[in-house]
Amino acid sequence: MKQIIFFLFIAITFIAASKVAPTSNILSLSHTALWLTTDDKNIFALLDSGEVLRADGKALVVVAKNWSPEAPIKFAYGRLHGITAQGELGVLEDTKLRSSNGAKLSLNSGLLPLPAGVIAITKAGDLVRLEARNEQWEITARAKLNVLTDGRIAFADLEGDNDNEVVALISPSNTRYQHGILGDTTEATAIVALERHSLEVLWRYDLPAPYVFEDLTVRPIRIGTRDHLAVVRSSPTGGAALALLSLKAGKLELNAGQDFGQANRWLNPIVGFGEIYAINTPHIGGVLHQYSTQLQSTKQLENVSNHSIGSRHLELALTTAPKQLITLNQSYTKLEKIDCQKSCIRTAQYNLNAVYSSNLIQLKNTVSIATKDNKLHFWQP
């Protein structure tokens, strides 16, 4: 009997230990992290001081300084990319840091790294391609397009031929719709797709007044054999609607879902694994909707969010696997795991104990986000 009791005690202890096994880790930072990216082994964090740190979950190493804290960083093709405080392209490859000279890039724009180059946005609104030449990066192509200078550049296979195009938001207006949810009242009114080497314009779509693209980027989603572009279209009469831009018969065509029917209402899309979601009014009750490819929506969950007013962080929710999402709660202080196998339900929660400060990213089976109390969180839901 004593032996049986002993083995039962060991089994119960093992089960209890497995239930409380740590699924999170927190690193303290010297400053607040604003942007995160990953090389699938480490997290890179851009601080509000302009320093860039590499974090492996245990230790922190400074790898760059004097980068613009308003410009997202991006790791791709074995290189870490960012924009310096002087408006130059900064690229870290292994331990070698190289930059451009005289590029005059926008200090709050996104970059599109390519295998042999980088697409960037200048302060003047030009789209440029830079390539490595000896010890620095040089501009090899330029398109004067009046690009949205705080926009992010996308890469999409619009023809379905595995030859991706560069896609950017252009022709900004500050008079059509003055909602200002993304930090200012300047919104793009057109989208352009370009050849990635020459930056030759291939296709363009212009919205009629008073519509705008109340967005900073387009989100490629694979439907069938080609990519389509998920983007937010808004107007002063209907507010926001989720839209899909597609290439048909050599032209870009737009299909928009139902708008709110009133001004000053917005939504933030979540796209991944061929699935489309959006959080409607993420600042007012935050309602998760699931969309069909025909943009018919189904209400799922309330009190979630993936955006705060005035922020240029759009990446505060992500799909980690088919029918699996991670998002923030309405107070921006908790991460929530959501299972949408049938109807969407919350299955796990992680308390950040502070408001977020960075984008949300995934590293294998772990998600990471920074908070305003100078912490970097790692959560394995």
Summary of the structure (lengths in Angstrom):
residues: 381
radius of gyration: 21.9
end to end distance: 39.4
largest distance: 84.1
contacts: 1292
relative contact order: 0.10
helix: 5%
strand: 51%
